[in-house]
Amino acid sequence: MGNRILVVGTYDTKNDELAYIAEVIRRQGGEVVTMDVSVLGDPKVPVDLSKHEVVAAAGTTIGAIVAAEDENVAMQAMARGAATLAARLHSEGRFDGVLALGGSMGTDLALDLCAALPLGVPKYVVSTVSFSPMIPPERLAPDIQMILWAGGLYGLNPVCKASLSQAAGAVLGAARAVEPPSRDRPLIGMTSFGKTVLRYMVGLKPALEARGYDLAVFHATGMGGRAFEELAAQGAFAAVMDFAPQEVGNHLFGSAISAGPDRMTAAGRKGVPQIVSIGCYDLVDLVGWHPIPPWLADRPAHAHNRLLTSVVQTAEERRELARVIAGKLASAEGPVVFLLPTQGGNEWDRPGGPLHDAAALAAFVDELRRGVPPNVRLVELDAHINDPDFTDAALSVVDEWIASGVLPQP
């Protein structure tokens, strides 16, 4: 049972708050490992991991970063050191979960530290800027948890104790309850959306499990794509079925619902076998409660809910997207099969559907045929992505790869 919690903060200015967190964890039967990330001051009581150990892990000294006379430079050095040291200590089994406390400076550091730890390590950040738009999504670890440090800017009080005690109990409970990802069976990563629009995972999941593989399906709405890319970069997947590349288009056309510029690249860099397709490629997702930008206002649109609205790309935009996707796949180090269902890529774009545009689909197909790189095998299907023929084609590639040794035999 995981009981040891790494508690991180500036012990020169936040000692009382950090000591209170440690007290709550210990009252619940947990153990605490303390890490000081102060720069100028010293902690009131000894800590397990001093600021000097932290900054040494970044390859510098407290004296050197103080001499720079720039608090941003200093805290970035502490962030590098804290992330490096935490990753090493976790690999040595020194702690089971982490709780970091801070304002904007401490949060900046905490995001780097949490990103350095594997999926499945409980990561809690208590911050005065939790949920703020100043925190870019790409800085968030896939399983990070945040709680607003309400009323906590200066000193302990009844309001902030409510936040601190919740976080202390939450991280300890998570460390005790978590079931880290198992590597007993090879794992396939897949991107998709819900069954109302994309349905291939319904047939593929049991079929892949029957073949001895586990399947993890990532909701391709920005954060899901980031998690997918991070795990691919870590080598967590035996193969990927990147069937919903919409986040590539979202980023290309300026949507806030983005997985960043590196979407659809991590598996290729790692040499992971990829089967790729066109789920919802034709849509740009927008934040539902934001006004639709004027240049998109006259497009056919689907309001999925109050959080999400999808607008349709033009034929020329789809050609541009096809070129971008082809360019990303061109650098892949492993085998790539592109399954191209020429009848459409989501349930709304079927003939007679509300977002159907046959000419724009034909433009995308034409551009992809022209630009598919030599390292990618293009397989055209006279089918829709939600048809059984698509599922059968994907399984055919998997079976071929198992037989040839590209995929491990479970």
Secondary structure, DSSP 8 states (H G I E B T S, - for coil): ---EEEEEE-TTTSHHHHHHHHHHHHHTT-EEEEEE--SSS--SS--SB-HHHHHHHTTS-HHHHHHTT-HHHHHHHHHHHHHHHHHHHHHTT--SEEEEEESHHHHHHHHHHHHTS-TTS-EEEEETTTT-TTS-GGGS-TTEEEEE-TT-SSS--HHHHHHHHHHHHHHHHHHHH------SS-EEEEEE--TTT--HHHHHHHHHHHTT-EEEEEE-SSHHHHHHHHHHHTT--SEEEE--THHHHHHHTT-SS---TTTTTHHHHHT--EEE--TTTTEEEEETTS---GGGTTS-EEE-SSSEEEEE--HHHHHHHHHHHHHHHHT-SS-EEEEEETT-SSGGGSTTSTT--HHHHHHHHHHHHHH--TTEEEEEESS-TTSHHHHHHHHHHHHHHHHHTSS---
